[in-house]
Amino acid sequence: MQARAPIPILRMFDEAAARAFYVDFLGFRLDWEHRFEPDLPLYMQVTLGDCVLHLSGHHGDATPGGHVRVPCTGLREFQQALLAKGYRHARPGIEVQPWGLDMTVSDPFGNRLTFTQALE
């Protein structure tokens, strides 16, 4: 057995808000969506670079308020691109930490993503 990178599952409650935040604002690609039946909750996968996330509307899949750290490069440029979009629910800032740079954004459901760039 060889373990691979985990795929976090984050809880969502509003499909349109999830797409607006993850796809339109952060720039994730929507890979696929799944429903067991038309009137049941959505489960979907989004990807940004090597970061893969699952977003679930299913009760019990995840607890709102999760926190995922996403290692990255080019954080300052990413931040500037996000600010240029004028997303009305977030104006992310960068914090200098002993290990590098962190930029935390919260999704509409209380989950946090911290994009972190290590010191060179």
Backbone hydrogen bonds in HBPLUS format (Angstrom, degrees):
<---DONOR---> <-ACCEPTOR-->    atom                        ^
c    i                          cat <-CA-CA->   ^        H-A-AA   ^      H-
h    n   atom  resd res      DA  || num        DHA   H-A  angle D-A-AA Bond
n    s   type  num  typ     dist DA aas  dist angle  dist       angle   num
A0054-HIS N   A0008-PRO O   2.94 MM  46  6.17 165.5  1.96 165.7 167.2     1
A0010-LEU N   A0054-HIS O   2.79 MM  44  6.21 162.0  1.82 162.1 164.9     2
A0056-SER N   A0010-LEU O   2.91 MM  46  6.20 160.9  1.95 156.5 161.6     3
A0012-MET N   A0056-SER O   2.84 MM  44  5.63 155.2  1.90 146.5 143.7     4
A0018-ALA N   A0014-ASP O   2.93 MM   4  6.16 152.7  2.00 151.7 160.2     5
A0019-ARG N   A0015-GLU O   2.98 MM   4  6.26 161.9  2.02 152.0 155.9     6
A0020-ALA N   A0016-ALA O   2.92 MM   4  6.11 161.8  1.95 149.1 154.7     7
A0021-PHE N   A0017-ALA O   2.99 MM   4  6.11 154.4  2.06 144.3 150.5     8
A0022-TYR N   A0018-ALA O   2.86 MM   4  5.90 161.3  1.90 158.3 160.0     9
A0023-VAL N   A0019-ARG O   2.92 MM   4  5.12 140.0  2.08 126.5 139.2    10
A0024-ASP N   A0019-ARG O   3.07 MM   5  6.53 160.6  2.11 154.5 160.7    11
A0025-PHE N   A0020-ALA O   2.94 MM   5  6.16 137.1  2.13 141.1 153.8    12
A0026-LEU N   A0021-PHE O   2.93 MM   5  6.28 163.3  1.96 160.8 165.6    13
A0028-PHE N   A0022-TYR O   2.82 MM   6  5.53 156.9  1.87 159.0 151.6    14
A0027-GLY N   A0023-VAL O   3.17 MM   4  4.75 128.8  2.45 108.2 120.3    15
A0029-ARG N   A0047-THR O   2.67 MM  18  5.13 167.9  1.69 149.0 150.4    16
A0047-THR N   A0029-ARG O   2.91 MM  18  5.13 149.9  2.00 138.7 148.6    17
A0031-ASP N   A0045-GLN O   2.86 MM  14  5.45 154.8  1.92 146.0 152.9    18
A0045-GLN N   A0032-TRP O   3.01 MM  13  5.55 156.5  2.07 149.8 155.0    19
A0034-HIS N   A0043-TYR O   2.74 MM   9  5.22 141.0  1.89 155.3 167.6    20
A0043-TYR N   A0034-HIS O   3.00 MM   9  5.22 145.4  2.12 149.6 159.1    21
A0040-LEU N   A0037-GLU O   3.04 MM   3  5.39 168.5  2.05 122.3 124.3    22
A0057-GLY N   A0042-LEU O   2.84 MM  15  5.35 150.9  1.93 165.5 173.7    23
A0044-MET N   A0055-LEU O   2.91 MM  11  5.34 160.5  1.95 152.4 158.9    24
A0055-LEU N   A0044-MET O   2.85 MM  11  5.34 161.5  1.89 152.1 158.5    25
A0046-VAL N   A0053-LEU O   2.96 MM   7  5.44 162.0  1.99 155.1 160.9    26
A0053-LEU N   A0046-VAL O   2.94 MM   7  5.44 169.1  1.96 162.2 164.9    27
A0048-LEU N   A0051-CYS O   2.91 MM   3  5.18 156.4  1.97 147.0 155.0    28
A0051-CYS N   A0048-LEU O   2.95 MM   3  5.18 157.0  2.00 135.2 133.2    29
A0061-ASP N   A0058-HIS O   3.23 MM   3  5.76 168.8  2.25 131.2 132.8    30
A0112-ARG N   A0066-GLY O   2.75 MM  46  6.20 161.9  1.78 153.5 158.5    31
A0068-VAL N   A0112-ARG O   2.89 MM  44  6.34 158.2  1.93 156.3 161.4    32
A0114-THR N   A0068-VAL O   2.86 MM  46  6.24 164.4  1.88 157.8 162.9    33
A0070-VAL N   A0114-THR O   2.73 MM  44  5.94 167.3  1.75 151.4 153.5    34
A0116-THR N   A0070-VAL O   2.94 MM  46  5.93 161.1  1.97 134.5 139.4    35
A0072-CYS N   A0116-THR O   2.84 MM  44  5.82 146.2  1.95 153.1 151.5    36
A0078-PHE N   A0074-GLY O   3.01 MM   4  6.23 156.5  2.07 152.0 159.4    37
A0079-GLN N   A0075-LEU O   2.85 MM   4  6.08 161.3  1.89 155.2 159.8    38
A0080-GLN N   A0076-ARG O   3.03 MM   4  6.27 161.8  2.07 146.7 151.2    39
A0081-ALA N   A0077-GLU O   2.99 MM   4  6.22 155.0  2.05 147.0 153.7    40
A0082-LEU N   A0078-PHE O   2.96 MM   4  6.25 153.4  2.03 150.3 157.6    41
A0083-LEU N   A0079-GLN O   2.91 MM   4  6.21 163.5  1.94 156.5 160.7    42
A0084-ALA N   A0080-GLN O   3.00 MM   4  6.16 150.7  2.09 143.8 151.5    43
A0085-LYS N   A0082-LEU O   3.08 MM   3  5.34 143.3  2.22 103.7 114.2    44
A0086-GLY N   A0083-LEU O   3.17 MM   3  5.65 154.6  2.24 111.1 118.0    45
A0090-ALA N   A0087-TYR O   3.47 MM   3  5.94 174.5  2.47 116.3 117.9    46
A0095-GLU N   A0102-ASP O   2.74 MM   7  5.19 167.5  1.76 158.9 162.9    47
A0102-ASP N   A0095-GLU O   2.90 MM   7  5.19 161.0  1.94 151.0 157.3    48
A0097-GLN N   A0100-GLY O   2.69 MM   3  5.12 170.9  1.70 172.1 169.3    49
A0100-GLY N   A0097-GLN O   3.09 MM   3  5.12 150.5  2.18 104.3 113.2    50
A0119-LEU N   A0099-TRP O   2.95 MM  20  5.88 136.0  2.15 142.8 137.9    51
A0101-LEU N   A0117-GLN O   2.85 MM  16  5.10 157.3  1.90 149.5 154.8    52
A0117-GLN N   A0101-LEU O   2.83 MM  16  5.10 158.8  1.87 147.2 154.5    53
A0103-MET N   A0115-PHE O   2.88 MM  12  5.19 146.5  2.00 146.6 157.1    54
A0115-PHE N   A0103-MET O   2.84 MM  12  5.19 156.2  1.90 155.3 148.1    55
A0105-VAL N   A0113-LEU O   2.90 MM   8  5.44 159.2  1.95 151.7 156.7    56
A0113-LEU N   A0105-VAL O   2.85 MM   8  5.44 165.2  1.87 163.5 168.3    57
A0107-ASP N   A0111-ASN O   2.78 MM   4  5.42 159.2  1.82 157.7 164.7    58
A0110-GLY N   A0107-ASP O   3.26 MM   3  5.72 166.7  2.28 125.1 122.9    59
